[in-house]
Amino acid sequence: MARPGSRVKLSALWRALWLVRTAVDFALPQETYAPHSIRTEGHLTLGGLFPVHSRGADGAPCGDLKKENGIQRLEAMMYALDQINLDEQLLPNITLGARVLDTCSRDTYALEQSLTFVQALITKDTSDVRCTNGEAPVFVKPEKVVGVVGASASSVSIMVANILRLFQASLLSVCGSFILFNSVCAQ
């Protein structure tokens, strides 16, 4: 049985790791990483959309961290993936990775973020594209997601699901409900 203070320490550790990962993401090239994202390697990649930050003020896309409704949902997904990957009987010789993006509690920003999931599903004809030195360019294609977890608000779920279905990708909305898609989870 865990000691009373160990759960608080674990939560603080996760938050610290999130801040470090966010700082690292900002330092990496934008061709492969988006701001406000976490990426872990795996044979199959699951996308994640969570409101880790609140809405930004004065034109900023993101505001303060949302501990309970944002970070905890992100932690739950990452924990579940870790547990699945640790059990070799569940998916033998296959690991699940993640590409988790922050919606910043804004439906339009969530939709913009979700477009990064479908970039890998779009085929581009680059046969006639050449660099100034005559060589073919090197394109870094984002990893293909097999499904997306998240989209807390029903309005976000509807928009994201409509985009993903065009590319035959599934969305598992953790908080959306169907009474005209009113959200049952707090934003």
LINTA-V140412 format. One record per helix or strand of 3 or more residues. SS is the DSSP state (A for helix, B for strand). FROM is the first residue (numbers start at 0). LEN is the number of residues. If there is no record, write none. Layout:
ss:SS from:FROM len:LEN
ss:SS from:FROM len:LEN
//
This chain:
ss:A from:5 len:22
ss:B from:36 len:4
ss:B from:43 len:7
ss:B from:52 len:3
ss:B from:61 len:4
ss:A from:66 len:20
ss:B from:95 len:7
ss:A from:106 len:13
ss:B from:144 len:6
ss:A from:153 len:12
ss:B from:169 len:4
//
